[in-house]
Amino acid sequence: MRKPAVAAWQGDAAYRYGARLYVEGFFWEAHEVWEAVWKVSSQNGVERLLLRGLIQLANAALKLTMGRGNAALRLLIEADALLGDTAAAAGSEIAMGVGLAPLRTAVQELAASLGAGAEADVTRILEALAAVAGGWTSAETAL
């Protein structure tokens, strides 16, 4: 597997496939794909920070489907911090096709809902990756 590059994310099949899995609700599978990409990314690179944040989001979404709201809340808080670190490291609110500001807002709102004991809706944290996942066939078909 080759290392992902911030400027060339459109050509990174594994990164984009992970996004497609995530958007379609295959959270465990997205985590596994992104983790493989994360392992080969530059140690202190923007890619590594972003991927770690996305992996935590996939984990949080999975925990929500399992009814484990407290675990999901902890993961959302961690993901938000990683996405903030990504924006700082990139010097931009966009990294590898992901709008970090709107994604962070969605993550923070979901965390606040969970913290208040409200119903969790993951739709907004999925939407932020739709552009990255675009152009791929259905993840269910590909599996």
C-alpha positions in Angstrom: 0.0 0.0 0.0 1.4 3.4 -0.9 1.4 6.4 1.5 -1.5 8.8 1.0 -0.6 12.4 0.1 -2.6 15.4 1.1 -2.4 16.9 -2.4 -3.1 13.6 -4.2 -6.0 12.1 -2.1 -8.3 11.8 -5.1 -6.0 9.0 -6.4 -5.8 7.1 -3.1 -8.1 4.2 -3.6 -7.9 2.8 -0.1 -8.6 6.2 1.5 -11.6 6.8 -0.7 -12.9 3.3 -0.3 -12.7 3.7 3.4 -14.8 6.9 3.0 -17.4 5.0 0.9 -17.7 2.3 3.6 -18.1 4.9 6.3 -20.7 7.0 4.4 -22.7 3.8 3.8 -22.6 2.7 7.4 -20.0 0.0 7.3 -18.1 1.5 10.2 -16.0 -1.4 11.3 -14.9 -2.0 7.7 -14.1 1.7 7.2 -12.0 1.6 10.3 -10.1 -1.4 9.1 -9.4 0.1 5.7 -8.3 3.5 7.1 -6.1 1.9 9.7 -4.1 0.2 7.0 -3.7 3.5 5.3 -2.8 5.2 8.6 -0.1 2.6 9.3 1.8 3.6 6.2 1.3 7.4 6.4 4.1 9.8 7.4 4.7 9.7 11.2 3.9 13.4 11.8 1.9 14.2 8.7 -1.4 15.8 8.2 -2.6 12.5 6.6 -1.9 10.6 9.8 -3.8 13.1 12.0 -6.8 13.1 9.7 -6.9 9.4 9.4 -6.7 8.9 13.1 -9.6 11.3 13.6 -11.6 9.6 10.9 -10.9 6.2 12.5 -12.2 7.5 15.8 -15.3 8.8 14.1 -15.9 5.4 12.6 -15.4 3.8 16.0 -17.8 6.3 17.6 -20.5 5.6 15.0 -20.1 1.9 15.5 -20.4 2.3 19.3 -23.6 4.2 18.7 -25.1 1.4 16.6 -24.2 -0.9 19.5 -26.0 1.3 22.0 -22.8 2.3 23.8 -23.3 6.1 24.1 -20.6 6.7 26.7 -17.9 5.1 24.6 -19.2 6.9 21.5 -19.0 10.2 23.4 -15.4 9.6 24.5 -14.5 8.8 20.9 -16.2 11.8 19.5 -14.3 14.1 21.9 -11.0 12.5 20.8 -11.9 12.7 17.1 -12.8 16.4 17.5 -9.4 17.1 19.0 -7.6 15.2 16.3 -9.6 17.1 13.6 -8.6 20.4 15.2 -4.9 19.2 15.2 -5.3 18.3 11.5 -6.6 21.8 10.6 -3.7 23.4 12.5 -1.1 21.1 10.9 -2.6 21.6 7.4 -2.9 25.4 7.9 -6.3 24.9 6.3 -9.9 24.0 7.1 -9.8 21.4 4.3 -7.6 18.3 4.3 -7.8 15.4 1.8 -11.2 16.5 0.6 -12.7 16.8 4.1 -14.2 20.1 5.3 -12.8 20.1 8.8 -14.8 23.0 10.2 -18.3 21.6 9.3 -17.2 18.1 10.3 -16.0 19.4 13.7 -19.3 21.3 14.2 -21.3 18.1 13.4 -19.1 16.1 15.8 -19.5 18.7 18.6 -23.2 18.8 18.1 -23.5 15.0 18.2 -21.3 14.9 21.4 -23.5 17.6 23.0 -26.7 15.6 22.1 -25.2 12.4 23.6 -24.0 14.3 26.7 -27.6 15.6 27.2 -29.0 12.1 26.8 -30.7 12.9 23.5 -31.2 10.6 20.5 -28.0 10.3 18.4 -28.2 11.0 14.7 -24.9 10.3 12.9 -26.1 11.7 9.5 -24.1 14.9 9.7 -20.9 13.2 10.6 -21.4 10.9 7.6 -22.2 13.7 5.1 -18.8 15.3 5.5 -17.1 12.4 3.7 -19.6 12.1 0.9 -17.4 14.1 -1.5 -14.4 11.9 -0.7 -16.5 8.8 -1.3 -18.0 10.1 -4.5 -17.6 8.2 -7.7 -17.3 4.8 -6.0 -19.8 2.0 -6.5 -21.9 1.0 -3.5 -19.7 -0.4 -0.7 -22.2 -3.2 -0.2 -21.7 -4.3 -3.9 -17.9 -4.1 -3.5 -17.9 -6.2 -0.4 
